[in-house]
């Protein structure tokens, strides 16, 4: 329920930003201002695009599969990477291996 309320709040903010972008773009087109309103309008459009994304849990990345770059770095550190390991688990192993490497 809280996620839906947060999403609706972001949706409302996005609609307000769309209205602001339209007003700013109109003033840029009519020539009352220089290029500054166009930049503000563009920033508002990007903010609107970000407002429509569904919020992800802060640590959701930890359950994703590891990247190829992360696997290669783990192998360079001498870590035997087990099958089915998550990105977060491998990150913890890499942190431990780096701490051991830097201790000596």
N, C-alpha and C positions, 0 to 999 in steps of 0.2 A: 504494500500500500504506500509506503514511504517513497519507494522508487517511482511509482506513478505520479505522486505529488511533485516530486523533484522534476520529473520529465515534463509535467504540465507547466510548472514554473518556467522551465527552460523554453518551452514552446511559446508561452506568453512573452517572454523576453525576446525571443526570435521575431515574433510578430511586431513588437515595438521597434526592433532594429530594422526590420524591413520598411516600416513606415518612415523611420529616420533616414534610411538610405534613399528612399524615393524623394523625400523632401530635399535632401542634400544634393542628389543628382539633378533634380529640377533646378535648383539654384545655380548649379554649375552650367547647365545647358542654357539657361537664360542669360548668363554672362555677368551676373551680379558679383561673382567671386572669381578668383583665379583657379588654378588647378588643385588647390587645397581641398575643396569640398569633394572633388572626384576621388581623392585619396581616402578621405574619411568614409565616403560611400562604399568604396571598395573594401575597406577594413570592416565595415558593418556587414557587407555581404559574406565575408569569410567568417565573421562571428556567427551569423545566422546558420551557415553551413555546419559549424561546430555544434550549434545548439540542437540540431536535429539528430545527432548521434546518440544512441542509447548508452547510458553510463555503464561502465564496466567496473567490476569489483576491483579494488586497488591491487590485490595480489593475484588476480586472475591469470597473469602471465606465467606464474609458477607452475601451473598445471599443463601448459603448452608443451609440445615436443621440443627438444633442444634444436638449435640451429646448427647448420654445418660448420659455421665458424666457431661456435662454442665447442662442438665435438672435436674439431681440429686442435683448438687451444688446450682442451683437456688431455688429448693424446700427447701434445708437446710437453705437458707437465708430467707425463708418465702415469696418468690416471687410466685404469682399466674401466671403461665405460660399460656398465651392464645394460642389457636390452630393456626397453620399456621405461627407462629413466625419464623423469620430467625435467623441464628446463630449470625449475627451482631447485630440485635435488642436485642436478649437475652444477648449478651455480654455487651451492653450498660446498660441494666437493672441491671445486676450483678454488674457492676462497680458502679452504683448509690447506690445500696443496701449496698455494701461494704463500700462506703464512709459514709453512714448514720450510719452503724454499728460501724465503727472505730471512729466516731465523739463522741460517747458516752462512 
